[in-house]
Amino acid sequence: MEALYLGCLVGGVLFALISVVFGDWIGDALGGVFDAVSLEFLQPIVLAGMVTVFGGAGILIERYAGLPSVWSLSASILCALFSGILLYFGYVKPMRGSENSVGYSIKDLTGKIGEVTVPVPEKGYGEVLVSMGGSGNTLHTAFSFDGEWIPAGVRVVVIDIADGTLGVSELEKKEEGLE
């Protein structure tokens, strides 16, 4: 039994070393084959961790606990399952939730509210500051969608995007004589 435990321990350590050194290359070569695994718990890092803990716990229990082989095997399996659960909920699941991107497509700006920073003439270009939520603010060249002059400081809405330029219109038009 000790040979099985030692083999699992050495195999797990070798897997960890190979993944650290060649992990990106292997991942590219396999083409994301493990991304298709429907059960997230069966990710390679969790399985390799469980095999390593199974081997290490088995060796320690076999040598120092003095239990019969069946009990040592059962205790090693329980240790491996417990470590797999800890690894999954303590590392894998939180890391999956943190995979957010701050990138956006210019097409995502349609319907967004912005503020004119450089006045937008009837014909020509100005500049608009658009808030992108959690990823910050972004400045873009803009033209007047309605063909009207829009002064700096006015809130606008992005109506259209043409050739990488935002077509904007005033969000709230003030009626003359009511101010």
N, C-alpha and C positions, 0 to 999 in steps of 0.2 A: 504494500500500500504506500509505503514511503516513497517508492520510485514514482508513483502516480502524482503524489503531492509535489515532489521535487520537480517533476516535469511541468506541472501546471505553474509553479512558481517561476521557474526559469523562462518558460514560454511567455508568461505575462510580462515579466521584466523586459525580455527581448522585444515583445510587441510595443511596449511603452517607448523603449529607446529608438526603435525603427520609426515609430510614428512621430517622435519629436524631430528626428533628423530628416526623414523622407516623407513626412505626412502629406504635405501639399502635393508633391510629385505623385504619390500613390493615389491620392484623391482625384487628381486630374486623370490619371491613367485608368482608374476604375469608372470614371465618368459619372460620379454621383450615384452609384448603385445602391448605397445605403440610404440615400435620401428617399427612396421609394418604400422603405420599410414603414408599414402602417403603424406598428407598435413602437412608439418612441423608446420604450424601455429596452428594446433589442438593438440599440445603437452599439457600434463596436467598442466605444470607450467604456460603456457599462459592462458589456460582456467580458471584455479583457480585464477590467478591474475585479469582476467577480471570480474569474478563473485564477487570477493572481492571489486574491485573498483566500480562495479555497485551498490553493497549494500551501501558502504560508501558514494558515490556521491549521491545516491538516498535519503539517510537520510538527508544529508546536504542541498540538493536542496529543498526537501519537507519541512524541518523546516524553512529555512532561506530565500528562494527565493520567497515564496508566489505564486508560479506558480500553475496552474491547474494540476491535477494528470497526464493527458496525456502529458503535456509539461515536467513535472518532469521525467516521465518515458522515454521520448525521450532523454532528456538531460543526464540522467543516462546511457542510452544505448550508446550514443555518447562518453561519458567519458570512458566507459568500452572498446569500440572499439579502441579509441585513446590509452588507456593504454596498450591494447593487442598488438597494432602495435609497440609501444615504447618498450615493453618488448621483443617482438620477434626480432626486428631489433637491439635493444640495448644490449640484453643479449643472447638469445637462438641462433641466427644465428652466432654471433661471437664465441660462445663457441663450436658450431658444427665444425666450421672451424679450431679450435685449437686442435682438437683431433688427434694429430700426434704421431706416435710411433718411438722411436729411435732403436727399436729392429730389428733384421735382422736374416735371416736364413743363415747358412754357404753355402747353395746352391746359395744364392744371390751373392756370391763372384766370381763365374765363370765369366770370362771376365774382371774382375777388374784389374786395374794397381796397382802394389805395388813396394816397394823397399826392397831389401835384407838388413837386419840388422845384421844377423849372416850368414856367408858364407854357401852356400848349396853345400855339396860334391856330387860327382857322385852317390854314394850309401850312403845314410844316410839322416840326417835331418839338416836343418838350420832354420832360422826364417825370416819372411817377414812382413813388415809394409804395411797394405792396408788402403787407405783412403776411408771412407764410406760416403763421401759427407758432409751433414749437421750434421751427428751424430758423427763425429770425426774419429779417427784412431783406428785400431785394429791390434794387433800382432798375428800371427798364425805360427805354425810349418809348414815347407814346405819341399818338396822333389823335386829333379830335374826331370821334366817330360821327358826331352830329355836324361837324364843320363849324363849330363855334369856338371862340377864344375862351380858354379856361385859365384863370389866374392861379398863382402859387397858393398853396394852403387849402385849396378846395378838395373836398372828398369826392372821389370818382369811383365808378365801377367799370371793370374791364368787360367790354362787350364782344370784342373780336380780336383776333391775332392775325396779322398779315405780314409775311416776310420777317418774322421775329420782332415785330413792333406791335405794341398793345394799342388797340383802338378803345379809347375811353370816353365815357360820357359822365357829366355831372350827376352825382348821386341825388342831391336835393337841390333843385333849382329854386332860387329865391325870387319871389314875385316882386317886380319893381313897384315902388311906392308904399310898400307895407313895412319898411324897415324903420 
